[in-house]
């Protein structure tokens, strides 16, 4: 993903958490807010309880690839994906389906035309 799609600053991520708009599932939480930019931006948060560094990095790669494959359908929102420990049992296709379902639920993703 290009850098213009990433949120890296702690104060920007904290501002998204403070809006308290979120959608949740057994595996992920997505906190979101609309932005004034011309595109979406996102961040991934995964705690040390999830597993070792290799498994955390693999999950982040899967999430980035899932977002990359659907980025044309995403609206102008900033969102943070928080990974729960239970997500360690999912494969790539299940991760992608779960993320798409949550993005639709939060109205962050629009139907393809």
Residue pairs with C-beta under 8 A, 6 or more apart in sequence:
1 64
1 67
1 68
1 71
4 39
4 41
5 39
5 40
5 41
5 42
5 67
5 71
6 41
6 42
6 43
7 13
7 16
7 41
7 42
7 43
7 78
7 80
8 43
12 78
13 43
13 45
13 80
15 33
16 31
16 32
16 33
16 43
16 78
16 79
16 80
17 31
17 80
19 31
19 32
19 33
20 31
21 31
21 32
21 33
21 106
22 29
22 30
22 31
22 32
22 106
23 29
23 30
23 32
23 102
23 105
23 106
24 30
24 102
25 98
25 101
25 102
26 84
26 86
27 83
27 84
27 86
27 87
27 90
27 95
27 98
28 81
28 82
28 83
28 84
28 87
28 98
28 99
28 102
29 81
29 82
29 84
30 79
30 80
30 81
30 82
30 99
30 102
30 103
30 106
30 108
31 79
31 80
31 82
32 77
32 78
32 79
32 80
32 106
32 108
33 77
33 78
33 79
34 75
34 76
34 77
34 78
35 41
35 76
35 77
35 78
36 76
37 76
38 76
39 76
40 71
40 74
40 75
40 76
40 77
40 78
40 79
40 108
41 77
41 78
41 79
42 67
42 78
42 79
42 80
42 81
43 79
43 80
43 81
44 60
44 63
44 64
44 80
44 81
44 83
45 80
45 81
45 82
45 83
46 56
46 59
46 60
46 82
46 83
47 83
47 85
48 56
49 85
50 56
50 59
50 83
50 85
50 87
50 88
51 88
55 88
59 83
59 87
59 88
59 95
62 92
62 95
62 96
63 81
63 83
63 95
63 99
65 92
65 96
66 92
66 95
66 96
66 99
66 100
67 74
67 99
69 96
70 100
70 103
70 109
72 112
73 109
73 110
73 111
73 112
74 103
74 108
74 109
74 110
75 107
75 108
75 109
75 110
77 108
79 106
79 108
81 99
87 95
87 98
90 98
100 109
103 109
